[in-house]
């Protein structure tokens, strides 16, 4: 049995193991093994991410090893990662002339190649992405999918443009793509521009997608960075303009890691296990025959008939194990099978089946004729709408607007307030509440009834609507 989800940390640790998403027993801290079931979930989630990215981007692959000479070129960038880099110092028994870094991120691996690829204005916009592993020497408390030393599924996109304005348009495109991805997963989000002290090293500015986890902490689930021409100047990435002069390119980059799967599991799951949208569930339908003595063959034959009807269109299994029905229900609820079909002797006689959906856990009898592809796809879409509605309602409950610091007693969830651009004011409120300023809202949700501009909660000067939370 799982701990109740209100004990989120314990629940998360157990559900990751019991539902066979990741095995935490690998003998290196912060490295985990994907179970086959979890890897299938990863596959279906990232297939959707690839489908979205492939509309405007080309997929590539760059090496894992980055020479120290390249990594060190962008001073601000390497300073942001210097405590997190894994270094390779030897090849076999020979000491290397130039140390090699296991990529913490790929700007310094990709941009020397951009210098070779980009010659003229006709070569842009250039948009590429890769899904790779990245390594960061994480010294804080590690947690599967959330905080790791090897991020196994890092989708990073890198683009080059002729002007700052074109890069800005690409930022809007990146936000649009990420919204499409998280809407597909029914995960609610806030889109915030990080304060300058928390932006990506070397970026002009950073925009982040944040969601609220069951314990009230926020988790960053995507980032979008406008790099301006900072990296172009470092790596000498120039192009010939229409009039024959040469100019530095302007760049953006944006990433999503397997934190998207951590959010998916955490936000939709319940005390009984995982709940997943139909499209990404490794098993979409389970058929459970209810066997009584003397009717075994009749029930099994009918169950196999239903299985044959569905297997070409869906990921469906027929549970023929010797376990009791209750044990089967628990097993497949834990693993988030969206649609369960039960068949007993009575259903055989009436040509009916009993169905239930993972999120509702209510049984309903329908005719076999109604168990068709068109209806199942509609039920799947209805289920996702229910998941999205429930998740958004939870997020809304965890967000509170305040006009003065005195209104905050226990910091739980996200506090929304007005904050000026003065770094001292931001640092002060972070210090008071031992929390993180998430930044200014890029898009204020329709349901969050606040004005964009107002008086700074610290100094009283003009400020913009901002957010504060304890974060992963």
GIDAWO-V371055 format. One record per residue. N is the residue number from 1. RES is the residue in one small letter. PHI is phi as a letter, one per 40 degrees, with the letter a starting at -180 (* if undefined). OMEGA is omega in whole degrees, 0 to 359 (NA if undefined). D_FIRST is the distance of its C-alpha to the first C-alpha in whole Angstrom. Layout:
n:N res:RES phi:PHI omega:OMEGA d_first:D_FIRST
n:N res:RES phi:PHI omega:OMEGA d_first:D_FIRST
//
This chain:
n:1 res:x phi:* omega:178 d_first:0
n:2 res:x phi:c omega:168 d_first:4
n:3 res:x phi:c omega:176 d_first:7
n:4 res:x phi:c omega:185 d_first:9
n:5 res:x phi:c omega:178 d_first:12
n:6 res:x phi:c omega:170 d_first:14
n:7 res:x phi:c omega:195 d_first:13
n:8 res:x phi:d omega:183 d_first:14
n:9 res:x phi:d omega:179 d_first:15
n:10 res:x phi:c omega:180 d_first:12
n:11 res:x phi:d omega:183 d_first:10
n:12 res:x phi:c omega:180 d_first:13
n:13 res:x phi:d omega:183 d_first:13
n:14 res:x phi:c omega:184 d_first:9
n:15 res:x phi:c omega:176 d_first:10
n:16 res:x phi:d omega:181 d_first:13
n:17 res:x phi:c omega:188 d_first:12
n:18 res:x phi:c omega:178 d_first:9
n:19 res:x phi:c omega:176 d_first:11
n:20 res:x phi:g omega:173 d_first:14
n:21 res:x phi:c omega:179 d_first:16
n:22 res:x phi:b omega:174 d_first:18
n:23 res:x phi:c omega:187 d_first:18
n:24 res:x phi:c omega:190 d_first:18
n:25 res:x phi:c omega:178 d_first:20
n:26 res:x phi:c omega:190 d_first:23
n:27 res:x phi:c omega:171 d_first:26
n:28 res:x phi:b omega:182 d_first:28
n:29 res:x phi:d omega:175 d_first:26
n:30 res:x phi:g omega:175 d_first:26
n:31 res:x phi:b omega:186 d_first:26
n:32 res:x phi:b omega:183 d_first:23
n:33 res:x phi:b omega:174 d_first:22
n:34 res:x phi:c omega:168 d_first:22
n:35 res:x phi:c omega:176 d_first:20
n:36 res:x phi:d omega:181 d_first:21
n:37 res:x phi:c omega:179 d_first:19
n:38 res:x phi:c omega:181 d_first:19
n:39 res:x phi:c omega:174 d_first:23
n:40 res:x phi:c omega:177 d_first:23
n:41 res:x phi:d omega:178 d_first:22
n:42 res:x phi:d omega:182 d_first:24
n:43 res:x phi:d omega:183 d_first:27
n:44 res:x phi:c omega:177 d_first:27
n:45 res:x phi:c omega:184 d_first:27
n:46 res:x phi:c omega:171 d_first:30
n:47 res:x phi:c omega:178 d_first:32
n:48 res:x phi:c omega:179 d_first:32
n:49 res:x phi:c omega:177 d_first:33
n:50 res:x phi:c omega:180 d_first:36
n:51 res:x phi:d omega:180 d_first:37
n:52 res:x phi:c omega:183 d_first:37
n:53 res:x phi:c omega:185 d_first:39
n:54 res:x phi:c omega:177 d_first:41
n:55 res:x phi:c omega:187 d_first:43
n:56 res:x phi:b omega:187 d_first:45
n:57 res:x phi:b omega:174 d_first:44
n:58 res:x phi:b omega:179 d_first:45
n:59 res:x phi:c omega:182 d_first:42
n:60 res:x phi:b omega:171 d_first:43
n:61 res:x phi:a omega:177 d_first:42
n:62 res:x phi:b omega:182 d_first:43
n:63 res:x phi:c omega:180 d_first:43
n:64 res:x phi:c omega:187 d_first:40
n:65 res:x phi:c omega:180 d_first:43
n:66 res:x phi:b omega:178 d_first:45
n:67 res:x phi:c omega:179 d_first:49
n:68 res:x phi:d omega:181 d_first:49
n:69 res:x phi:c omega:179 d_first:52
n:70 res:x phi:c omega:182 d_first:50
n:71 res:x phi:c omega:184 d_first:47
n:72 res:x phi:c omega:184 d_first:50
n:73 res:x phi:c omega:181 d_first:52
n:74 res:x phi:c omega:188 d_first:50
n:75 res:x phi:d omega:182 d_first:50
n:76 res:x phi:c omega:181 d_first:48
n:77 res:x phi:c omega:182 d_first:46
n:78 res:x phi:c omega:177 d_first:45
n:79 res:x phi:c omega:179 d_first:45
n:80 res:x phi:c omega:183 d_first:42
n:81 res:x phi:b omega:191 d_first:41
n:82 res:x phi:c omega:179 d_first:42
n:83 res:x phi:c omega:188 d_first:40
n:84 res:x phi:b omega:189 d_first:37
n:85 res:x phi:c omega:167 d_first:39
n:86 res:x phi:c omega:182 d_first:39
n:87 res:x phi:b omega:170 d_first:42
n:88 res:x phi:b omega:185 d_first:43
n:89 res:x phi:b omega:183 d_first:47
n:90 res:x phi:b omega:167 d_first:47
n:91 res:x phi:b omega:190 d_first:48
n:92 res:x phi:g omega:179 d_first:48
n:93 res:x phi:c omega:184 d_first:50
n:94 res:x phi:c omega:175 d_first:52
n:95 res:x phi:c omega:182 d_first:52
n:96 res:x phi:c omega:175 d_first:51
n:97 res:x phi:c omega:178 d_first:54
n:98 res:x phi:b omega:178 d_first:52
n:99 res:x phi:c omega:178 d_first:48
n:100 res:x phi:b omega:178 d_first:46
n:101 res:x phi:c omega:165 d_first:43
n:102 res:x phi:c omega:193 d_first:39
n:103 res:x phi:d omega:169 d_first:39
n:104 res:x phi:c omega:171 d_first:38
n:105 res:x phi:a omega:198 d_first:39
n:106 res:x phi:b omega:181 d_first:42
n:107 res:x phi:d omega:185 d_first:45
n:108 res:x phi:c omega:172 d_first:47
n:109 res:x phi:c omega:187 d_first:46
n:110 res:x phi:c omega:191 d_first:47
n:111 res:x phi:c omega:170 d_first:50
n:112 res:x phi:c omega:177 d_first:52
n:113 res:x phi:c omega:175 d_first:52
n:114 res:x phi:d omega:179 d_first:52
n:115 res:x phi:d omega:180 d_first:56
n:116 res:x phi:c omega:185 d_first:57
n:117 res:x phi:c omega:188 d_first:55
n:118 res:x phi:c omega:179 d_first:57
n:119 res:x phi:b omega:188 d_first:61
n:120 res:x phi:b omega:178 d_first:62
n:121 res:x phi:d omega:180 d_first:60
n:122 res:x phi:c omega:180 d_first:60
n:123 res:x phi:c omega:183 d_first:57
n:124 res:x phi:b omega:5 d_first:55
n:125 res:x phi:c omega:174 d_first:52
n:126 res:x phi:b omega:181 d_first:50
n:127 res:x phi:b omega:178 d_first:47
n:128 res:x phi:b omega:172 d_first:44
n:129 res:x phi:a omega:173 d_first:41
n:130 res:x phi:a omega:175 d_first:39
n:131 res:x phi:b omega:191 d_first:35
n:132 res:x phi:a omega:172 d_first:35
n:133 res:x phi:c omega:174 d_first:33
n:134 res:x phi:b omega:187 d_first:34
n:135 res:x phi:b omega:178 d_first:34
n:136 res:x phi:a omega:181 d_first:34
n:137 res:x phi:c omega:184 d_first:34
n:138 res:x phi:c omega:183 d_first:31
n:139 res:x phi:b omega:178 d_first:31
n:140 res:x phi:c omega:180 d_first:29
n:141 res:x phi:c omega:181 d_first:25
n:142 res:x phi:c omega:182 d_first:24
n:143 res:x phi:a omega:184 d_first:21
n:144 res:x phi:d omega:177 d_first:20
n:145 res:x phi:g omega:186 d_first:22
n:146 res:x phi:b omega:181 d_first:23
n:147 res:x phi:b omega:188 d_first:25
n:148 res:x phi:b omega:172 d_first:26
n:149 res:x phi:c omega:169 d_first:29
n:150 res:x phi:b omega:173 d_first:30
n:151 res:x phi:c omega:191 d_first:29
n:152 res:x phi:c omega:190 d_first:29
n:153 res:x phi:b omega:183 d_first:29
n:154 res:x phi:c omega:175 d_first:32
n:155 res:x phi:c omega:178 d_first:34
n:156 res:x phi:b omega:177 d_first:38
n:157 res:x phi:b omega:180 d_first:41
n:158 res:x phi:b omega:184 d_first:44
n:159 res:x phi:b omega:177 d_first:47
n:160 res:x phi:b omega:187 d_first:51
n:161 res:x phi:a omega:184 d_first:53
n:162 res:x phi:c omega:184 d_first:57
n:163 res:x phi:a omega:177 d_first:57
n:164 res:x phi:c omega:181 d_first:54
n:165 res:x phi:c omega:178 d_first:55
n:166 res:x phi:c omega:176 d_first:53
n:167 res:x phi:c omega:177 d_first:50
n:168 res:x phi:c omega:177 d_first:50
n:169 res:x phi:c omega:179 d_first:49
n:170 res:x phi:c omega:174 d_first:47
n:171 res:x phi:d omega:178 d_first:45
n:172 res:x phi:c omega:178 d_first:45
n:173 res:x phi:c omega:180 d_first:44
n:174 res:x phi:c omega:178 d_first:41
n:175 res:x phi:c omega:179 d_first:39
n:176 res:x phi:c omega:181 d_first:40
n:177 res:x phi:c omega:180 d_first:38
n:178 res:x phi:c omega:175 d_first:35
n:179 res:x phi:c omega:178 d_first:35
n:180 res:x phi:c omega:181 d_first:35
n:181 res:x phi:c omega:183 d_first:32
n:182 res:x phi:c omega:172 d_first:30
n:183 res:x phi:c omega:177 d_first:31
n:184 res:x phi:c omega:180 d_first:30
n:185 res:x phi:c omega:181 d_first:26
n:186 res:x phi:g omega:179 d_first:26
n:187 res:x phi:b omega:178 d_first:26
n:188 res:x phi:c omega:186 d_first:28
n:189 res:x phi:a omega:169 d_first:30
n:190 res:x phi:b omega:179 d_first:33
n:191 res:x phi:b omega:188 d_first:36
n:192 res:x phi:b omega:175 d_first:38
n:193 res:x phi:c omega:183 d_first:41
n:194 res:x phi:c omega:174 d_first:40
n:195 res:x phi:c omega:186 d_first:43
n:196 res:x phi:d omega:182 d_first:45
n:197 res:x phi:c omega:182 d_first:44
n:198 res:x phi:b omega:180 d_first:40
n:199 res:x phi:c omega:179 d_first:42
n:200 res:x phi:c omega:182 d_first:41
n:201 res:x phi:d omega:180 d_first:44
n:202 res:x phi:g omega:182 d_first:47
n:203 res:x phi:c omega:171 d_first:46
n:204 res:x phi:c omega:172 d_first:48
n:205 res:x phi:a omega:182 d_first:45
n:206 res:x phi:b omega:172 d_first:42
n:207 res:x phi:b omega:183 d_first:40
n:208 res:x phi:b omega:169 d_first:36
n:209 res:x phi:c omega:178 d_first:33
n:210 res:x phi:b omega:171 d_first:30
n:211 res:x phi:b omega:181 d_first:27
n:212 res:x phi:b omega:182 d_first:25
n:213 res:x phi:c omega:184 d_first:22
n:214 res:x phi:d omega:179 d_first:19
n:215 res:x phi:c omega:178 d_first:20
n:216 res:x phi:g omega:176 d_first:24
n:217 res:x phi:c omega:175 d_first:25
n:218 res:x phi:c omega:175 d_first:27
n:219 res:x phi:b omega:177 d_first:27
n:220 res:x phi:c omega:185 d_first:30
n:221 res:x phi:b omega:177 d_first:29
n:222 res:x phi:a omega:178 d_first:33
n:223 res:x phi:b omega:179 d_first:36
n:224 res:x phi:b omega:186 d_first:40
n:225 res:x phi:b omega:168 d_first:43
n:226 res:x phi:c omega:183 d_first:46
n:227 res:x phi:c omega:185 d_first:48
n:228 res:x phi:f omega:178 d_first:51
n:229 res:x phi:b omega:184 d_first:54
n:230 res:x phi:c omega:181 d_first:53
n:231 res:x phi:c omega:178 d_first:51
n:232 res:x phi:c omega:179 d_first:54
n:233 res:x phi:c omega:180 d_first:57
n:234 res:x phi:c omega:185 d_first:55
n:235 res:x phi:b omega:175 d_first:55
n:236 res:x phi:f omega:180 d_first:58
n:237 res:x phi:c omega:183 d_first:57
n:238 res:x phi:b omega:176 d_first:60
n:239 res:x phi:b omega:177 d_first:61
n:240 res:x phi:c omega:182 d_first:64
n:241 res:x phi:c omega:181 d_first:65
n:242 res:x phi:d omega:182 d_first:67
n:243 res:x phi:c omega:175 d_first:70
n:244 res:x phi:g omega:177 d_first:70
n:245 res:x phi:c omega:180 d_first:68
n:246 res:x phi:b omega:183 d_first:65
n:247 res:x phi:a omega:175 d_first:62
n:248 res:x phi:c omega:176 d_first:59
n:249 res:x phi:c omega:174 d_first:56
n:250 res:x phi:b omega:191 d_first:53
n:251 res:x phi:b omega:170 d_first:49
n:252 res:x phi:b omega:170 d_first:46
n:253 res:x phi:a omega:183 d_first:43
n:254 res:x phi:a omega:188 d_first:39
n:255 res:x phi:a omega:172 d_first:36
n:256 res:x phi:b omega:178 d_first:32
n:257 res:x phi:b omega:179 d_first:29
n:258 res:x phi:c omega:168 d_first:26
n:259 res:x phi:d omega:176 d_first:25
n:260 res:x phi:c omega:178 d_first:25
n:261 res:x phi:c omega:175 d_first:22
n:262 res:x phi:d omega:178 d_first:20
n:263 res:x phi:c omega:180 d_first:22
n:264 res:x phi:d omega:180 d_first:21
n:265 res:x phi:c omega:189 d_first:17
n:266 res:x phi:c omega:187 d_first:17
n:267 res:x phi:c omega:184 d_first:19
n:268 res:x phi:c omega:185 d_first:18
n:269 res:x phi:c omega:178 d_first:14
n:270 res:x phi:a omega:184 d_first:12
n:271 res:x phi:c omega:183 d_first:9
n:272 res:x phi:c omega:179 d_first:8
n:273 res:x phi:h omega:184 d_first:9
n:274 res:x phi:c omega:170 d_first:13
n:275 res:x phi:b omega:183 d_first:16
n:276 res:x phi:b omega:170 d_first:19
n:277 res:x phi:d omega:186 d_first:23
n:278 res:x phi:d omega:187 d_first:24
n:279 res:x phi:c omega:185 d_first:27
n:280 res:x phi:b omega:180 d_first:24
n:281 res:x phi:c omega:178 d_first:21
n:282 res:x phi:d omega:172 d_first:21
n:283 res:x phi:b omega:185 d_first:21
n:284 res:x phi:c omega:183 d_first:22
n:285 res:x phi:b omega:172 d_first:22
n:286 res:x phi:b omega:177 d_first:21
n:287 res:x phi:b omega:182 d_first:23
n:288 res:x phi:b omega:176 d_first:21
n:289 res:x phi:c omega:177 d_first:24
n:290 res:x phi:b omega:190 d_first:23
n:291 res:x phi:c omega:173 d_first:25
n:292 res:x phi:b omega:183 d_first:27
n:293 res:x phi:d omega:179 d_first:30
n:294 res:x phi:g omega:182 d_first:33
n:295 res:x phi:b omega:185 d_first:32
n:296 res:x phi:d omega:184 d_first:30
n:297 res:x phi:c omega:181 d_first:33
n:298 res:x phi:c omega:181 d_first:33
n:299 res:x phi:c omega:182 d_first:30
n:300 res:x phi:c omega:179 d_first:29
n:301 res:x phi:c omega:179 d_first:33
n:302 res:x phi:c omega:179 d_first:32
n:303 res:x phi:c omega:179 d_first:29
n:304 res:x phi:c omega:176 d_first:30
n:305 res:x phi:c omega:178 d_first:33
n:306 res:x phi:c omega:178 d_first:31
n:307 res:x phi:d omega:180 d_first:29
n:308 res:x phi:c omega:179 d_first:33
n:309 res:x phi:c omega:188 d_first:34
n:310 res:x phi:b omega:193 d_first:31
n:311 res:x phi:c omega:179 d_first:31
n:312 res:x phi:c omega:185 d_first:34
n:313 res:x phi:b omega:187 d_first:33
n:314 res:x phi:b omega:173 d_first:29
n:315 res:x phi:c omega:189 d_first:26
n:316 res:x phi:b omega:174 d_first:25
n:317 res:x phi:b omega:173 d_first:23
n:318 res:x phi:b omega:183 d_first:24
n:319 res:x phi:c omega:181 d_first:21
n:320 res:x phi:b omega:182 d_first:23
n:321 res:x phi:c omega:181 d_first:20
n:322 res:x phi:c omega:180 d_first:20
n:323 res:x phi:c omega:177 d_first:16
n:324 res:x phi:c omega:181 d_first:16
n:325 res:x phi:d omega:181 d_first:16
n:326 res:x phi:c omega:179 d_first:13
n:327 res:x phi:c omega:178 d_first:11
n:328 res:x phi:c omega:178 d_first:14
n:329 res:x phi:d omega:182 d_first:13
n:330 res:x phi:c omega:182 d_first:9
n:331 res:x phi:d omega:186 d_first:10
n:332 res:x phi:c omega:170 d_first:13
n:333 res:x phi:c omega:178 d_first:12
n:334 res:x phi:d omega:184 d_first:9
n:335 res:x phi:c omega:167 d_first:13
n:336 res:x phi:g omega:177 d_first:15
n:337 res:x phi:c omega:188 d_first:17
n:338 res:x phi:c omega:186 d_first:20
n:339 res:x phi:b omega:177 d_first:21
n:340 res:x phi:b omega:179 d_first:20
n:341 res:x phi:b omega:178 d_first:23
n:342 res:x phi:b omega:181 d_first:23
n:343 res:x phi:b omega:175 d_first:26
n:344 res:x phi:b omega:181 d_first:27
n:345 res:x phi:d omega:181 d_first:30
n:346 res:x phi:c omega:179 d_first:31
n:347 res:x phi:c omega:178 d_first:31
n:348 res:x phi:d omega:182 d_first:33
n:349 res:x phi:c omega:185 d_first:36
n:350 res:x phi:c omega:185 d_first:35
n:351 res:x phi:f omega:177 d_first:35
n:352 res:x phi:b omega:168 d_first:32
n:353 res:x phi:b omega:175 d_first:28
n:354 res:x phi:b omega:181 d_first:25
n:355 res:x phi:b omega:172 d_first:24
n:356 res:x phi:a omega:180 d_first:21
n:357 res:x phi:b omega:188 d_first:20
n:358 res:x phi:d omega:184 d_first:17
n:359 res:x phi:c omega:183 d_first:18
n:360 res:x phi:c omega:181 d_first:19
n:361 res:x phi:f omega:176 d_first:17
n:362 res:x phi:b omega:182 d_first:21
n:363 res:x phi:c omega:179 d_first:22
n:364 res:x phi:a omega:180 d_first:26
n:365 res:x phi:c omega:178 d_first:28
n:366 res:x phi:b omega:176 d_first:31
n:367 res:x phi:c omega:178 d_first:34
n:368 res:x phi:d omega:180 d_first:34
n:369 res:x phi:c omega:180 d_first:36
n:370 res:x phi:c omega:180 d_first:34
n:371 res:x phi:c omega:184 d_first:32
n:372 res:x phi:b omega:184 d_first:34
n:373 res:x phi:d omega:183 d_first:34
n:374 res:x phi:c omega:180 d_first:35
n:375 res:x phi:c omega:182 d_first:33
n:376 res:x phi:c omega:178 d_first:30
n:377 res:x phi:c omega:177 d_first:31
n:378 res:x phi:c omega:178 d_first:32
n:379 res:x phi:c omega:179 d_first:29
n:380 res:x phi:c omega:179 d_first:27
n:381 res:x phi:c omega:177 d_first:30
n:382 res:x phi:c omega:179 d_first:29
n:383 res:x phi:c omega:180 d_first:25
n:384 res:x phi:c omega:177 d_first:26
n:385 res:x phi:c omega:178 d_first:28
n:386 res:x phi:c omega:179 d_first:25
n:387 res:x phi:c omega:181 d_first:23
n:388 res:x phi:c omega:180 d_first:26
n:389 res:x phi:c omega:181 d_first:27
n:390 res:x phi:c omega:181 d_first:24
n:391 res:x phi:c omega:179 d_first:24
n:392 res:x phi:c omega:178 d_first:27
n:393 res:x phi:c omega:177 d_first:27
n:394 res:x phi:c omega:180 d_first:25
n:395 res:x phi:c omega:181 d_first:27
n:396 res:x phi:c omega:179 d_first:30
n:397 res:x phi:c omega:185 d_first:28
n:398 res:x phi:c omega:181 d_first:28
n:399 res:x phi:b omega:182 d_first:31
n:400 res:x phi:b omega:178 d_first:34
n:401 res:x phi:c omega:178 d_first:38
n:402 res:x phi:b omega:179 d_first:40
n:403 res:x phi:b omega:178 d_first:44
n:404 res:x phi:a omega:181 d_first:44
n:405 res:x phi:c omega:183 d_first:42
n:406 res:x phi:c omega:180 d_first:42
n:407 res:x phi:c omega:181 d_first:40
n:408 res:x phi:c omega:174 d_first:37
n:409 res:x phi:b omega:175 d_first:35
n:410 res:x phi:b omega:182 d_first:32
n:411 res:x phi:c omega:176 d_first:31
n:412 res:x phi:b omega:183 d_first:28
n:413 res:x phi:g omega:185 d_first:28
n:414 res:x phi:b omega:175 d_first:31
n:415 res:x phi:b omega:181 d_first:35
n:416 res:x phi:b omega:185 d_first:37
n:417 res:x phi:a omega:176 d_first:41
n:418 res:x phi:c omega:183 d_first:44
n:419 res:x phi:a omega:179 d_first:45
n:420 res:x phi:c omega:182 d_first:49
n:421 res:x phi:c omega:182 d_first:49
n:422 res:x phi:c omega:182 d_first:50
n:423 res:x phi:d omega:182 d_first:48
n:424 res:x phi:c omega:179 d_first:48
n:425 res:x phi:c omega:179 d_first:47
n:426 res:x phi:c omega:180 d_first:44
n:427 res:x phi:c omega:182 d_first:43
n:428 res:x phi:c omega:182 d_first:44
n:429 res:x phi:c omega:174 d_first:41
n:430 res:x phi:c omega:181 d_first:39
n:431 res:x phi:c omega:182 d_first:40
n:432 res:x phi:c omega:188 d_first:40
n:433 res:x phi:b omega:181 d_first:36
n:434 res:x phi:f omega:183 d_first:35
n:435 res:x phi:b omega:185 d_first:34
n:436 res:x phi:b omega:168 d_first:35
n:437 res:x phi:c omega:182 d_first:37
n:438 res:x phi:c omega:178 d_first:36
n:439 res:x phi:h omega:180 d_first:40
n:440 res:x phi:c omega:178 d_first:42
n:441 res:x phi:c omega:172 d_first:40
n:442 res:x phi:c omega:174 d_first:42
n:443 res:x phi:b omega:177 d_first:41
n:444 res:x phi:c omega:181 d_first:40
n:445 res:x phi:d omega:181 d_first:38
n:446 res:x phi:d omega:185 d_first:39
n:447 res:x phi:c omega:180 d_first:37
n:448 res:x phi:c omega:189 d_first:38
n:449 res:x phi:c omega:178 d_first:41
n:450 res:x phi:b omega:176 d_first:43
n:451 res:x phi:c omega:181 d_first:46
n:452 res:x phi:c omega:184 d_first:46
n:453 res:x phi:b omega:179 d_first:49
n:454 res:x phi:a omega:182 d_first:49
n:455 res:x phi:c omega:178 d_first:50
n:456 res:x phi:d omega:184 d_first:48
n:457 res:x phi:c omega:181 d_first:46
n:458 res:x phi:c omega:188 d_first:47
n:459 res:x phi:b omega:179 d_first:51
n:460 res:x phi:g omega:177 d_first:52
n:461 res:x phi:c omega:181 d_first:53
n:462 res:x phi:c omega:180 d_first:52
n:463 res:x phi:a omega:177 d_first:49
n:464 res:x phi:b omega:182 d_first:46
n:465 res:x phi:c omega:186 d_first:43
n:466 res:x phi:b omega:184 d_first:40
n:467 res:x phi:a omega:179 d_first:37
n:468 res:x phi:b omega:179 d_first:35
n:469 res:x phi:a omega:166 d_first:32
n:470 res:x phi:c omega:191 d_first:29
n:471 res:x phi:b omega:171 d_first:28
n:472 res:x phi:c omega:NA d_first:26
//
